Amino acid sequence: MGARGALRADDRYGHGEIAKAWTVVRAHLRESAGVRLFDQWLKPIELIEDDTVEAVRLALPSAFMSNWVSNHYADRLLQEFRAQVPSVRTVSIETRSAMPQPATLRAEPAPADAPVLRAVPVTPAPAAVERPPLDARFTFDRFVVDASNRVAFNAARALAEPGVPRFSPLFLHSGTGQGKSHLMHAIGAAYLEAVPTARVILMSAERFMFEFVQALRARDTHSFKARLRSADVLLIDDLQFIAGKDSTQEEFFHTINEVMGAGKRLVISADRCPQDLDGVEARITSRLSCGLVADIKAPDLALRRAVLARKLAELPNLTVPQEVLDLLATRITASIRDLEGALNRVIAYSQLTGEPIDLEFAVATLGEVLRGAERRVTIDEIQKVVSAHFDLKPVELVSARRAVVIARPRQIAMYLAKRLTTRSLPEIGRKFGGRDHSTVIHAVRRIEELRDKDRDVDTAVRTLLHTLEG
């Protein structure tokens, strides 16, 4: 604390009491916030000289830091000071460069060569500036655009432009492998290219949950909050994975509120629109719906062919017969990711075996891939087929009844949902009357055991698989 701004212990207005309180407050902040957050944001705070002990004045060296501390610690600072000095009524947090120069509190004139406080922009230490794990392949230039994804693409490009964002948040939704993650990486890369000093954070919702739980265990949630809320661009992928996680959703809600309230860029993706996110709080889906919601539809044949053509253009020394490309484009229809993966597999197998790529080779190489791509099964469809097979009503599978005549078909339906769909265990549990994921795990293991020793169960499962897989 500099001599010009420090309170003197013998001040006739009782400022010595405030100075002593400030020592205690700083110690409490360091203990509760953790060393990392304290050193970056709270340690630079200085106590400023004034004529009253009712209004405590604190200062930081930049407007950015003073705004951050005001937003996150104003109430806490007031509580801490009042606990030490009950007469304190307000605590103000100022920027040092904006403070009036004190002229009457020195016993002697300052020497000509005395240091003068200047407003010096403070940026986080290089170690504190993280770089997002962006995939260099996922850029706007490499995204193949058509009618199915044009709105989402244009919205992503607009949000990546520097300056005041035209909208925020941007909510992208589509099925698996249709380009959501590609656009999110492209947004991060384009914005960093335009604003190299920006703080861009990209993480999955599952990672958000993991880091939040870790922060809770380490009693260092302040660092977690500060890191995310200081982002210029925050990108959260696969929001559906925090469904049903109450404490994580509470923190997620406050995080997006802070980011949006600060006018920052927020991008969220999920496998369905906000209103269809089962297990996600209504206040979260409402906030996310207030920006721009853009869907990416399943790729049509023209787009699938264009994607394959773009992929081959990047491999100039490789030739793939048109009939093989037609096979891939017509048979693998649900996911761009699966389509590219199938082409990569054919190429890799050809290079590893030395065999030429032709239609016969492609069919032999992609046998199970082509069969798996033929049909997508939903949990609703599984419930209907299982109910019909066991002569039950679909509502009975999601009821609380535990009679064996209902519990066993329910377990079989859960087993089939795990095997035939890409839904997570919590999602499957919610579709079966809000059951816990551990119940789904138990059902899957139980049916696997019974298939080995109970012919009736194994026959029923085989029949249902045949029906569902067509």
Buried (B, 14 or more C-beta within 10 A) or exposed (E): EEEBBBBEEEBEBEBBBBBBBBEBBBEBBBEBBBEBBBBBBBEBBBBBBBEBBEEBBBBBBBBBBBBBBBEBBBEBBBEBBBEBBEEBEEBBBBBBBEBEEEEEEEEEEEEEEEEEBEEEEBEBEEEBEEEBEBBEEBBBEEBBBBEBBEBBBEBBBBBBBEEEBEEBBBBBBBBBBBBBBBBBBBBBBBBBEEBEEBBBBBBBBBBBBEBBBEBBEEEBBBBBBBBBBBBBBBBBBBBBBBBBBEEBBBBBBEBBBBBBEBEBBBBBBBBBBBEEBEBBBEEBBEBBBEBBBBBBBBBBEEBBBBBBEEBBEEEEEEEBBEEBBBBBBEBBBBBBBBBBBBBEBBBEBBEEEEEEBEEEBBBEBBEEBBEBBEEBBBBEBBBBBBBEBBEBEBEBBBBEEEEEEBBBBBBBBBBBBBBBBEBBBBBBBBBBBEBEBEBBBBBBEBBEEBBEEBEEBBEBBEEBEEBBEE
